[in-house]
Amino acid sequence: MNAQTTQTLEVPRPVLSPESLKQVNDAELARYAKLVYQRTGIRIPPQKKMLLSNRLRRRLRETGIKGFAAYYDHLKRLRPNDPEWDAFLQEITTHETYLFRDEGQWEWFGKTYLPEIAAEVRSGRRQRRLRIWSAACSTGDEAFTAACCIAASLPNHKEWKVRIVGTDIGVGAVENAQNAMFRERAMRLVSDSYKRRFFDKARLVEVWQAKPVLTGMVSFRQHNLMEPLKEPPFDIVFLKNVLIYFDLDSKRRVLGHVRAAIRPGGLLVAGPADGVGELFRDYIRHQVWLFQRPLQ
């Protein structure tokens, strides 16, 4: 075939009906909101109608399903662990994440918390063990930030038993976290020295790969916060920027599971703007975002 007759073949995109270009109506919004709440505990308020509509159009384009009603029927027939449910939840709950987000918290973690527990080891008050839960970890940025701090600030960290568990409801997010790869935007707050020490720059693409010194500390798994996490208690739990998706009843249920996962005397780090302080009345409050489970 010569150059004059060569053609580029394109895969045709699904043809959508005019209905799929509209906004969900109130009845459709209510049905979607009820279904999502039943499956995940996440509340979709009426103010999110336009957002839901925009995100649903993406799924219609990807699946070729023609219309919001048909897609709703499709979701309702699927099991919760079906890949399309995962893709849908990623669309409606996606928020920006990056390493060292909320820098003041990581300043505290690296320069206050880690030296304090190291001093406890030296005085014989604790063993060289540290367990951390990064709840709703998305693509793993938070878990790897914790690993960076530990590798940089915890003396003789290789002699410690460190386990950082990252969980997320989205299977796709967990898979991305397991890949331990981050684009430039996610790395924008990582110092040059940390990049050199803890990451390798991939060739040809603007991607950073976490080194074994970090990946050896972390593991990831799928988990719905509405269910208990079957793990031994943690020393510290990061639960940030996720409770905004839950109503009061769901928040209480989630926080009940989280409390059970924190050892007595352990800590919980919330998002600075989560506004959940009133739900932590039985905790000792150290900062607007830092809470300690009492020993008893």
N, C-alpha and C positions, 0 to 999 in steps of 0.2 A: 504494500500500500504506500503510495507516494505522499509527499507532504501536502499536496493540494487536496487529497481526498481524506486525510486524517481528521477525525472528529473527536471531540471530548464528550464522553458519555457521562451524564449526570444522573444520579439516583433521584427519581421524582419524589417530591415531598407529598405527604398526604393532603388531599383536597378536603378542606374543612367546610362545613355548612355555615351559612350566615349566622346561625344561632351561636356558634362557637366564638364569634367575635363580639358578642354582647357581654354585658356585665351580669353576674349572678343576681337573680331577684331575691327578695326577702325570704321566700319560702325555700329556695335552694340553699341560701346561706344558712338558714336554720337547720336544714337537714345535714349539710356538711359539718356544721358546728357540733351537732349532736353526735354524729358518727366519730369525729375526731376525738371528742371528749370521752366517749365510751371506750375508745381504743387506747388512748394515751393520757387522758387527764388534762390535755391542753385545751384551753378555752379560746375560741375565736370570737371576739366581740363584734357587734354590728359595724363598728367603725372600720373594721378590716375588710369590708366588702370589696373595695377596689383592689386592695392587695391580693385577696383571695382570687379575684377574677383574673388578675394578671398572671398569678402563679399557675392557676388552672389552665390558662391558655397554653402555657409551655408544655404541660403534660398532654394536652389535646394534640398539639403539634407532634410531640414525640410518639404518641401511641396511635394517632390516626382516628381516635374515637371522636365522633361527631356530636358534640354538645355536652353541656354541664350535667344534664340529667343522666345521660348515658354513662358518663364517666363516674358519676356517683353510684349508679347501679353496679358498675364494674368493680369499684372499690369495695362495695358492701359484700360482694361475693368472694373477695379474696381473703386469704388467711393473713393475720397480722405480720407474718414473716415473709410475705411475698415481696419480691424486689420492687414491684410497682408501688406498694405501700411505702417502702423505704424512700423511693424517689419522690413521692408526693410529700412526705413529711419533711424531707430535706428542702423542698421548695418553700413550704410555708413556715419553717422555723429557722431558715438560714440567717445567720448574723455574722458580721465580720469578726474575725479572730486573728491574732498575731502574737508572736512571742514577746514576753515582757509587757503585755498589756497591764495597765494599772501599775506603773513603775514603783509607786510608793509601797505597795504591798510586797513586791519582790525585794525592795530595799530592806524592809523589815525581815522578810524570810531569810535573806542571805546574811544580813549583818546583825540581826538580833536573835531570831529563833534558832538558827543552826549553831551559832556559838554557845547559846544557852544549853542546848542538849549535849553539845560536846563537853561542856563543863560538867554536866551531870554524869557523863561517862567517866571523866577523870576522877570525880569524887566517889565513884562506885554506886551512884544512885540509879543508874540505868544501864542496860546492855547496849551494845552497838547495833541497834536495830531501829529502823525507821520505815513506817508504812504510811503511804499517802494515797488518797483517792482523789482523782480529778474527775468529778461528776459532770456529765454533759460536756465531754472533752472536745467535741467537734473533731477537728483534724489533728488533734494532739499537741497543739501549740503550748497549752498550759502545762501539760505533763512534761514536755521537753524543756520548758523554762525552769521548772522545778529541778529537773535533772542537771541543767546547766549550773544552777545555784549550788547544788550539792557537790558537784564535781569541782567547783571553784572555791567553795567556802567551808566545806566540812573536812577538817583535818583527817587524813588517812581514810578517806571515804571508801576506799577499796576493801578495807578491813571491816566495814559495816555490812549488815544485811539490809539493803535498801530495796524496797519494792514500791513502785509507783504504778497504780492501777488506773487506767483511763477508761471510762465507759461513755457510751452514747447510744441513743435510741436508733440512730441511723447506721445500717450496716455499711453503706458507702462511706460514711465519715470514719468509721472504725478502720476500714480497709486503707483509706488515705493515711490515717494516723500510723498504721502499721508500716507503711512505706517509709515513714520518717523523712519525707522530702518537703522542702519549703521554698516557695518562690520569694523573690526579692521583697515584695510588699510585706510578707509575713515576717521577714527578717529585719525590717527597717529599724527596730530598736535594739537589735543585738549588736554589741560592741565589736569592733574589728578584732580585738584580742580574743573574744569568745568565738567569733567565727573561725579564726585560725586554729584555736584549741579544740573545738568541739564539732566542727562541720567540715565537710569537703565540698568544694565547688564542682558541680557537674559540668562536663564539657558541652559545648554547643548551645546549652540552654541555661537560662538564668534560674537555676535551682540549686539549693544547698541540701546535702545529704548528711544527716546526723551520724556521728562516728560511734563505734561500739561502746566507748566510754559512757555514752548517753543511752543508747538502745539497750544496753545490758541492764539498765535499771527499770525500764518501763515495759508494760504489757497492756494490751487493749482488748476489750470485749464489748459485745452489744448488751445493753441493759436498759430497761424502762424504769425510770425513777418511781413510777407508781407501784413498783414491786420491790420487796426487800433484796438487798445485795448479799449474796451468800459468800461472804469473805470474813476472815478474822478481823477484829476491830482495828481501826486506823488511828494513828497518832494525830493526823491532821487531814481535814477534808476541804477541798476547794469546791464550792457550789456557787458559781458566779454567772450572772446574766442569763439565767434560765427560768427563775421563778416568775418572771414577768409573763410567761406563757400560761401560768396556772391561775385558777380562781382560788378563793380562800380555802375551800374544802380540800382541793387538790394539793395546795401548798402544805396544809397540815399533814396530809397523808405522806407526802414526799419527805417533809422534815421529820416525821416520825421514823421513817426508814433510815434517814441520814443519822439521826441521833443514835439509833441502835448500832450504827456502824462506827461510831466514834468511841474510843475507849474512855473510861472515866478520867477526867483531867485533860483529855485531848481537845483539839482546837477545830473550829470551823471558820473558814474564810468566805465571806459573802461578797457580792459585787458592791462597790461603793454606793451605787444608786439603786440597789434592789429594794430598799425601803421595807425590810422585813424585821426590823428590830423588835416590833411588838410581838412577834411570834417566838422570840427567844427569851422570854421572861424567866425561864428556869436555867438559863445560861449565865455565866459571868461575862459581862461585856467589857472588853479592853479597848476597843476602837469601834467606830460606827460600823466597821466591816469585820471585826474580829471578836469571836465568841468562844468561850471555854465551857465544856461540859463539866459540871461539878463532880468532885470525887465520889459523892454519894447521891 
